[in-house]
């Protein structure tokens, strides 16, 4: 099963992706962490990506493609969950075409519907708990960067959602809740999908 989980920055997609990967034996790739790893290594791609990340802007597709597809090759392009991707319509189409070329497919795009107000509340709680900069390598946690990412997200997400909805591959999950009920809802959908795959 090949899954993708997306949502606005701070929606909890990485947390859910880790839980899903553990429960279903999938390899978890975080697009954000892959980029941060490249930046920490100060690779050519990482240094170029850092300029965009620090400004709260999306990293250009050519950089994303090279980093992500190299990682997918290491798991034979199957049985994975990726969080934080796709963020642009073109990325979604590219990944669909890429996986098709590898005799694989996108099984579902999970979208966590979380309001900006909820995200700000979570960021405030994290800051007060002293965890604001707990993610190693993160340089994009300023209020201005958070707001910039939210604006960019809102401007680009609808075409992605519409496209995968038309293919019956979009799962929209109410994300303004604690971790456990969100996870339970996702598991219910995955279990249904797995049963359908077995029946086929």
VEXDREN-2710 file (C-alpha; in Angstrom, 1 decimal):
% VEXDREN-2710
k/r/px/py/pz
1/UNK/0.0/0.0/0.0
2/UNK/1.3/3.4/-1.0
3/UNK/-0.1/6.3/0.9
4/UNK/0.4/10.1/1.1
5/UNK/-0.7/12.3/3.9
6/UNK/-0.9/16.1/3.5
7/UNK/-2.3/19.1/5.3
8/UNK/-1.2/22.6/6.4
9/UNK/2.1/23.0/8.3
10/UNK/1.5/22.0/11.9
11/UNK/-1.5/19.8/11.2
12/UNK/0.1/16.7/12.7
13/UNK/0.7/14.8/9.5
14/UNK/4.1/13.5/10.5
15/UNK/2.7/12.2/13.8
16/UNK/-0.1/10.3/12.0
17/UNK/2.3/9.0/9.3
18/UNK/4.6/7.5/12.0
19/UNK/1.7/5.8/13.7
20/UNK/0.4/4.4/10.4
21/UNK/3.8/3.2/9.3
22/UNK/4.3/1.3/12.6
23/UNK/0.8/-0.3/12.5
24/UNK/0.9/-1.4/8.9
25/UNK/4.6/-2.1/8.3
26/UNK/5.1/0.8/5.9
27/UNK/8.3/2.8/5.3
28/UNK/7.8/6.4/6.4
29/UNK/9.3/9.3/4.5
30/UNK/8.8/12.8/5.7
31/UNK/9.3/15.2/2.8
32/UNK/10.2/18.0/5.3
33/UNK/12.7/15.8/7.0
34/UNK/14.3/14.7/3.8
35/UNK/14.8/18.3/2.9
36/UNK/16.2/19.1/6.4
37/UNK/18.6/16.2/6.1
38/UNK/19.9/17.5/2.8
39/UNK/20.3/21.0/4.3
40/UNK/22.1/19.6/7.4
41/UNK/24.5/17.8/5.1
42/UNK/25.0/21.0/3.2
43/UNK/24.7/19.2/-0.1
44/UNK/24.2/21.2/-3.3
45/UNK/20.5/20.4/-3.3
46/UNK/20.2/21.1/0.4
47/UNK/21.8/24.5/0.2
48/UNK/19.5/25.5/-2.7
49/UNK/16.5/24.2/-0.9
50/UNK/17.4/26.1/2.3
51/UNK/16.8/29.5/0.6
52/UNK/13.2/28.6/-0.2
53/UNK/12.5/26.9/3.2
54/UNK/13.8/29.8/5.2
55/UNK/11.4/32.1/3.4
56/UNK/8.5/29.8/3.9
57/UNK/8.2/29.1/0.2
58/UNK/7.8/25.7/-1.5
59/UNK/11.0/24.1/-2.8
60/UNK/10.9/23.9/-6.7
61/UNK/9.7/20.6/-8.1
62/UNK/13.0/19.5/-9.8
63/UNK/14.7/19.5/-6.4
64/UNK/11.8/17.6/-4.8
65/UNK/11.7/15.0/-7.5
66/UNK/15.3/14.1/-7.3
67/UNK/15.4/13.8/-3.5
68/UNK/12.1/11.8/-3.2
69/UNK/12.4/9.4/-6.1
70/UNK/15.9/8.4/-5.0
71/UNK/14.4/7.4/-1.6
72/UNK/11.5/5.5/-3.1
73/UNK/13.9/3.5/-5.2
74/UNK/15.5/2.2/-1.9
75/UNK/12.1/0.5/-1.0
76/UNK/11.3/-0.7/-4.5
77/UNK/8.7/2.1/-4.8
78/UNK/6.1/0.3/-2.7
79/UNK/4.7/-0.1/0.8
80/UNK/5.4/3.5/2.0
81/UNK/3.7/6.5/3.5
82/UNK/5.0/10.0/2.6
83/UNK/4.0/13.0/4.6
84/UNK/4.1/16.5/3.3
85/UNK/3.8/15.6/-0.4
86/UNK/2.3/16.4/-2.9
87/UNK/1.9/20.2/-2.2
88/UNK/1.3/21.2/-5.8
89/UNK/-1.0/19.8/-8.5
90/UNK/2.0/19.1/-10.7
91/UNK/3.7/17.1/-7.9
92/UNK/0.7/14.9/-7.6
93/UNK/0.5/14.2/-11.3
94/UNK/4.3/13.6/-11.4
95/UNK/4.1/11.1/-8.6
96/UNK/1.2/9.3/-10.2
97/UNK/3.1/9.0/-13.5
98/UNK/6.3/8.0/-11.7
99/UNK/4.7/5.2/-9.8
100/UNK/2.8/3.9/-12.8
101/UNK/6.1/3.6/-14.7
102/UNK/7.3/1.4/-11.8
103/UNK/4.1/-0.7/-11.9
104/UNK/2.9/0.8/-8.7
105/UNK/0.1/3.2/-7.8
106/UNK/-1.1/5.9/-5.3
107/UNK/-3.6/4.1/-3.1
108/UNK/-4.8/7.1/-1.2
109/UNK/-4.1/10.8/-0.4
110/UNK/-5.0/11.5/3.2
111/UNK/-5.8/15.2/3.9
112/UNK/-6.0/16.5/7.5
113/UNK/-8.5/19.3/7.6
114/UNK/-7.1/21.7/10.3
115/UNK/-7.9/25.3/10.7
116/UNK/-5.3/28.0/10.9
117/UNK/-6.5/28.9/14.4
118/UNK/-5.9/25.4/15.6
119/UNK/-2.4/25.4/14.2
120/UNK/-1.6/28.6/15.9
121/UNK/-2.9/27.2/19.2
122/UNK/-0.8/24.1/18.8
123/UNK/2.3/26.2/18.0
124/UNK/1.7/28.4/21.1
125/UNK/1.4/25.3/23.4
126/UNK/4.6/23.9/21.9
127/UNK/6.4/27.2/22.4
128/UNK/5.2/27.5/26.0
129/UNK/6.4/23.9/26.7
130/UNK/9.8/24.7/25.3
131/UNK/9.5/22.5/22.3
132/UNK/9.3/25.1/19.6
133/UNK/12.8/24.4/18.3
134/UNK/12.9/20.7/19.2
135/UNK/13.0/19.6/15.5
136/UNK/16.7/19.4/14.6
137/UNK/17.6/21.5/11.6
138/UNK/14.4/23.5/11.5
139/UNK/15.0/27.1/10.7
140/UNK/11.4/27.9/9.5
141/UNK/9.5/28.2/12.7
142/UNK/9.2/32.0/12.9
143/UNK/5.6/33.4/12.9
144/UNK/6.3/35.0/9.5
145/UNK/7.4/31.7/8.0
146/UNK/4.4/29.9/9.5
147/UNK/2.0/32.5/8.0
148/UNK/3.8/32.4/4.7
149/UNK/3.5/28.6/4.4
150/UNK/-0.2/28.7/5.4
151/UNK/-0.8/31.3/2.6
152/UNK/1.0/29.3/0.0
153/UNK/-0.8/26.1/1.1
154/UNK/-4.2/27.7/0.8
155/UNK/-3.3/28.9/-2.7
156/UNK/-2.2/25.5/-4.0
157/UNK/-4.2/22.8/-2.3
158/UNK/-7.6/22.8/-4.0
159/UNK/-6.5/21.5/-7.4
160/UNK/-4.7/18.6/-5.7
161/UNK/-7.8/17.7/-3.6
162/UNK/-10.1/18.0/-6.6
163/UNK/-7.9/15.8/-8.8
164/UNK/-7.6/12.9/-6.4
165/UNK/-11.2/13.2/-5.3
166/UNK/-12.2/12.7/-9.0
167/UNK/-10.2/9.5/-8.9
168/UNK/-11.8/8.4/-5.6
169/UNK/-8.4/8.4/-3.9
170/UNK/-8.9/11.3/-1.5
171/UNK/-9.6/10.7/2.2
172/UNK/-10.5/13.9/4.1
173/UNK/-10.0/13.6/7.9
174/UNK/-11.2/16.1/10.5
175/UNK/-7.9/17.2/12.1
176/UNK/-9.1/19.6/14.8
177/UNK/-9.1/16.7/17.3
178/UNK/-6.6/14.8/19.5
179/UNK/-4.2/12.3/17.9
180/UNK/-6.1/9.1/18.8
181/UNK/-9.5/9.7/17.2
182/UNK/-7.8/11.0/14.0
183/UNK/-5.7/7.8/13.9
184/UNK/-8.7/5.6/14.5
185/UNK/-10.5/7.2/11.5
186/UNK/-7.6/6.8/9.2
187/UNK/-7.1/3.1/10.3
188/UNK/-10.8/2.4/9.5
189/UNK/-10.3/3.7/6.0
190/UNK/-7.0/1.8/5.5
191/UNK/-8.6/-1.5/6.7
192/UNK/-11.5/-1.0/4.3
193/UNK/-9.0/-0.4/1.5
194/UNK/-7.0/-3.4/2.4
195/UNK/-10.1/-5.6/2.4
196/UNK/-11.0/-4.4/-1.0
197/UNK/-7.5/-5.1/-2.3
198/UNK/-7.7/-8.7/-0.9
199/UNK/-11.1/-9.3/-2.5
200/UNK/-9.6/-8.2/-5.9
END
